[in-house]
């Protein structure tokens, strides 16, 4: 029988898997690398971050004056198909364990960007 336990690694709480025999192992290893990228805003469906099976986490910061509609799922991002709405200067942490593509759509084309950091 598997049970969920949590361990604090000094930075965040991480799920651990345990068995009825008491063996415990970490569900994922901590991230060793953070890779930064900028994606210019566009009033169209835009790839923010490609799918990556090695991803441990990611963050997105909207420094555009336009609202960013971020889609953390399959499909095309739009003002009606999104996971989270990021107003100007808003920040989002991608859910733990999500390795699929992330897409975005800004409600206007200004001079800003999505500031993305992917942790692997």
C-alpha positions as CSV (number, residue, x, y, z in Angstrom):
1,X,0.0,0.0,0.0
2,X,1.4,3.4,-1.0
3,X,1.1,6.4,1.3
4,X,1.9,10.0,0.7
5,X,4.5,11.6,2.9
6,X,6.1,15.1,2.6
7,X,9.7,16.1,3.1
8,X,11.1,19.7,3.3
9,X,14.3,19.8,1.2
10,X,15.4,23.2,2.6
11,X,13.6,25.1,-0.2
12,X,10.2,23.6,-0.7
13,X,8.0,20.7,0.5
14,X,8.3,17.6,-1.9
15,X,6.0,14.6,-2.0
16,X,7.6,11.3,-1.1
17,X,6.3,7.8,-1.8
18,X,6.2,5.2,1.0
19,X,5.2,1.6,1.1
20,X,3.7,-0.6,3.8
21,X,7.2,-2.0,4.3
22,X,8.4,1.5,5.2
23,X,10.7,2.2,2.2
24,X,10.6,5.8,1.3
25,X,12.0,7.4,-1.9
26,X,11.8,10.9,-3.3
27,X,9.2,11.3,-6.1
28,X,11.6,13.5,-8.0
29,X,15.1,14.7,-7.6
30,X,15.5,18.4,-6.8
31,X,16.2,20.7,-9.8
32,X,19.9,21.3,-10.5
33,X,19.6,24.0,-13.2
34,X,17.5,27.0,-13.9
35,X,17.3,28.2,-17.6
36,X,16.0,31.7,-18.3
37,X,14.2,32.8,-21.5
38,X,12.1,35.7,-22.7
39,X,9.1,35.4,-25.0
40,X,7.9,38.6,-26.6
41,X,4.2,39.3,-26.2
42,X,1.9,38.8,-29.1
43,X,-1.8,39.1,-29.7
44,X,-1.8,35.5,-30.9
45,X,-1.3,31.9,-29.6
46,X,2.4,31.8,-28.7
47,X,4.6,29.0,-27.4
48,X,5.9,30.0,-24.0
49,X,7.7,26.8,-23.1
50,X,8.2,23.6,-25.1
51,X,7.3,20.2,-23.5
52,X,10.3,18.8,-21.6
53,X,10.2,15.4,-19.8
54,X,13.2,16.5,-17.7
55,X,11.3,19.6,-16.2
56,X,11.1,19.8,-12.5
57,X,9.3,23.1,-12.4
58,X,8.9,26.5,-14.1
59,X,7.9,30.1,-13.4
60,X,6.4,32.7,-15.7
61,X,6.4,36.5,-15.0
62,X,4.4,38.8,-17.2
63,X,6.3,42.1,-17.6
64,X,4.0,43.2,-20.4
65,X,1.4,45.9,-19.9
66,X,-1.0,43.5,-21.6
67,X,-2.8,40.7,-19.8
68,X,-1.3,37.2,-20.5
69,X,-3.7,34.3,-20.8
70,X,-1.5,31.3,-20.0
71,X,-2.5,27.8,-21.0
72,X,-1.0,24.9,-19.1
73,X,-2.6,22.1,-21.1
74,X,-2.9,20.9,-24.7
75,X,-4.5,23.3,-27.3
76,X,-4.2,26.9,-28.4
77,X,-4.2,29.7,-25.8
78,X,-6.8,32.5,-26.2
79,X,-8.8,34.8,-24.0
80,X,-11.4,32.0,-23.7
81,X,-9.1,29.0,-23.5
82,X,-6.6,29.5,-20.7
83,X,-5.5,28.1,-17.3
84,X,-4.5,31.3,-15.6
85,X,-4.9,35.0,-16.4
86,X,-1.8,37.0,-15.6
87,X,-2.2,40.8,-15.4
88,X,0.8,43.1,-15.9
89,X,3.6,42.2,-13.4
90,X,1.9,39.0,-12.3
91,X,3.8,35.8,-11.5
92,X,2.9,32.1,-11.9
93,X,4.5,28.9,-10.7
94,X,3.8,25.9,-13.0
95,X,2.2,23.0,-11.1
96,X,4.7,20.4,-9.8
97,X,5.3,17.6,-12.2
98,X,3.8,19.3,-15.3
99,X,6.1,18.6,-18.3
100,X,3.9,19.5,-21.2
101,X,4.0,22.6,-23.5
102,X,2.9,25.9,-22.1
103,X,1.2,28.5,-24.4
104,X,0.2,32.1,-24.0
105,X,-2.0,34.8,-25.5
106,X,-1.7,38.5,-24.7
107,X,-4.9,40.7,-25.1
108,X,-2.7,43.3,-26.8
109,X,0.6,43.5,-28.6
110,X,2.8,45.8,-26.6
111,X,6.5,45.9,-25.9
112,X,6.7,43.3,-23.0
113,X,7.6,39.7,-22.5
114,X,7.0,36.6,-20.5
115,X,10.1,36.1,-18.3
116,X,10.4,32.3,-18.1
117,X,12.6,30.1,-15.9
118,X,12.6,26.4,-16.4
119,X,14.1,24.1,-13.7
120,X,15.6,20.8,-14.7
